Amino acid sequence: MYHEGNRALQDAFGSRALADRLDEKLRRNQFNDDDAGIQKPKREGENQFTLACMTDGDGSKRTEYRFDEEVVISVELSLDAFTPDLELAMRLLDRYKNSVFTIHERLEEHYDPTTKVARLKIAVASVFIAPGKYSWMICINRPGVTYYDLQNDVLPFRVLETGSAFARYEGANYGSVFARYSVQKPTP
């Protein structure tokens, strides 16, 4: 959990034993079923998440993906106070809880007015999120007005290193996304 720089500071301030104890108590090598999603009963009159979970394309819950697989988030929203400008807002957070990218999806085309529910499956392209540990900040957003049911640091998942172009640098922090780029010959 700690790199050489962390250890040097811990030794300088006499906090290595405390850091080791925190690591022992807080570290988990695997996610458990509770990490896989949010599920809660509907509250009348509110805009809220009733279900949000990490899944595969078939809807089975999971918390680990190969770097060459789509990362899928299944969401069900109860929208009793629906307005046409509502959005699902999702921000990917890296292991340090820094923002990686944000998705805003308008809910109008996903909303069923008879049930007052919107259901979505958000799929992030394969070979885009770099191997590492991530989570999401999600909410129902009414741009410029308010947001509903903010959920911070939820739906943790891991992208596994299973043969990316950077596999030879295992253990190095090479960022959170794989850039799509081209190399062009300069014109003389």
JOJOTA-V613568 format. One line per field, one symbol per residue. ss: DSSP state (a for helix, b for strand, c for the rest). psi: psi as a letter, one per 40 degrees, with the letter a starting at -180 (. if undefined). A space follows every 50 residues. Layout:
# JOJOTA-V613568
ss = ???
psi = ???
This chain:
# JOJOTA-V613568
ss = cccaaaaaaaaaaccaaaaaaaaaaaccccccaaaabbbcccccccbbbb bbbbbcccccbccbbbccccbbbbbbbbbccccccbbbbbbbbcccccbb bbbbbbcaaabbccccbbbbbbbbccccbccbbbbbbbbbbbcccbbbbb bbbbbbbbbbccccccaaacccccccbccccccccccc
psi = dhidddddddddefedddddddddddhheiiiddeeihhiihhieihihd hhihiadeehiiehiidfiihhhhhhhhgdfhieeiihhhhhhaeefihd iihhhhedeehhddefihhihhhhiifdhihahiaihiihhgheciiifh hhfifiihhihffieedefheihfaeihihiihihih.
